[in-house]
Amino acid sequence: MRTSVFCFVVAFALQYVLAAKRGIVTLYGSLDSLRIDSGPCPEYENVFEGYQDAIHNFTIEVYKHVAPLGTYQFVVSSHSMWMTLAAIAEGADHETQQQLFKTLLLPDNPCIRQSYYQLAASRFSLTPDVSVVSTRALVIDEGVTPNPLWHSFVTKNSLLDVITAPIKFNPPVAANVIRQVVYANFPRLNLRGNSVLLDTMDYNGLWNTAFADAVVKRAPFHNIAGQRIGSVDMMTVKRRAKVGYVPKLQSKMLELPIGTNNQYSIIIALVVGNNDLRPIIREMKSSIIKEVLGTLQESRVPIDVTLPQFTINSELDARTILEDFGIKNLWTDPEATRYISTPPALPSSYVQRSTLTLNKDGVNLPAVVELRSFGPPSSPEDQFLSEFIADRPFMFGLFDTETYSCLMATMYTQPTYPN
Ligand SMILES: *[C@@H]1O[C@H](CO)[C@@H](O)[C@H](O)[C@H]1NC(C)=O
């Protein structure tokens, strides 16, 4: 440990001397945030809750921003974006760093930040039952040298990878490298800077309890006004689950566990009546996630659950989103990224791709429901919550059930088939 820190310091000093010789004035390591050993965290800090609040806040901010951009059909991995931007924040100049800390709700204490990063980096999974995989990369031009201190920090904390491509010398080759990293098309990839930021998240998992096998069938899908706008392949199951009603969202809620040990879950909000989604989204605060979690309760009766099967894929221009949040220097002022590399990384684009698939497969078969043992739903509330039929626009989030921080946030409004 001591030796590696020592090597590090030597490497850093060498780099600095070489840079100085070339006449490049960079002050690597002047940032407290890059100290390798940040000491013990203050004991009073509730890291878990701070991390949760940070992710919830960023998720809702991004969600509210992305939703009105298109057809209200999208998936966004705010979690992966949060990690990517945290890596950039750790090497940004003071002004940009403070802007990013504010946007990501990152505290000034570097030890607490590192604790957040540990929580964030341990949310992924690549097991036979659940795959939640994220790639986060800074692709830099050949000839751009990452600051070894920063590079080691972001690698150690699993925040970001640094990849080299001939951005200036051969843009088509660079564009290919980038497409291969993220399996995306990027119609408008701007390669005018020294680097490009990329991040992706892919979800594919088995429900803890499968949907009933034989009953996937084509069924109508409606808009908010209740008019049929196409159709989807519906999967159905009758089972007990956590349900609730959240007045602020005008929505019925349902939680369906994922994986052998319920490691993840999807929480769905289905707007009832003819309520317009737009004002509901505009009014969302990050506290809504905790309200939802507080409302969900195991149903007393089995619920008729009907959900479309689909794959949803979104590519987002994250640079524009961040510019709207007031983060502008990062893309235009080389000073902002001068602690990240020499010459400064100066990213010109930031693209995120997220892909999520829902199908009927599960770890366990659904239990045969003995209707008689439950009887008919007794109260009007039970009656209301005994059906969850997602044949109209709905929102949902993918959560890990240890921290209940949101990994992907989604809205589904566009049926698979036009009629
Ligand atoms: C996120 O946190 C900031 C700072 O606490 C707050 O002003 C903002 O309203 C929060 N955003 C949401 C969507 O709740």
The ligand as an SDF file (V2000), in Angstrom:
LIG
                    3D

 14 14  0  0  0  0  0  0  0  0999 V2000
  -32.7940   18.6240   -5.4300 C   0  0  0  0  0  0  0  0  0  0  0  0
  -32.0830   19.2030   -4.3660 O   0  0  0  0  0  0  0  0  0  0  0  0
  -32.0350   20.6400   -4.4240 C   0  0  0  0  0  0  0  0  0  0  0  0
  -31.1260   21.0760   -3.2970 C   0  0  0  0  0  0  0  0  0  0  0  0
  -31.4950   20.5030   -2.0810 O   0  0  0  0  0  0  0  0  0  0  0  0
  -33.4350   21.2170   -4.3390 C   0  0  0  0  0  0  0  0  0  0  0  0
  -33.4020   22.6120   -4.4170 O   0  0  0  0  0  0  0  0  0  0  0  0
  -34.2610   20.6410   -5.4880 C   0  0  0  0  0  0  0  0  0  0  0  0
  -35.5890   21.0750   -5.3920 O   0  0  0  0  0  0  0  0  0  0  0  0
  -34.2230   19.1220   -5.4480 C   0  0  0  0  0  0  0  0  0  0  0  0
  -34.9120   18.6040   -6.6370 N   0  0  0  0  0  0  0  0  0  0  0  0
  -36.0270   17.9050   -6.5890 C   0  0  0  0  0  0  0  0  0  0  0  0
  -36.5740   17.4260   -7.8760 C   0  0  0  0  0  0  0  0  0  0  0  0
  -36.5930   17.6410   -5.5590 O   0  0  0  0  0  0  0  0  0  0  0  0
  1  2  1  0
  1 10  1  0
  2  3  1  0
  3  4  1  0
  3  6  1  0
  4  5  1  0
  6  7  1  0
  6  8  1  0
  8  9  1  0
  8 10  1  0
 10 11  1  0
 11 12  1  0
 12 13  1  0
 12 14  2  0
M  END
$$$$
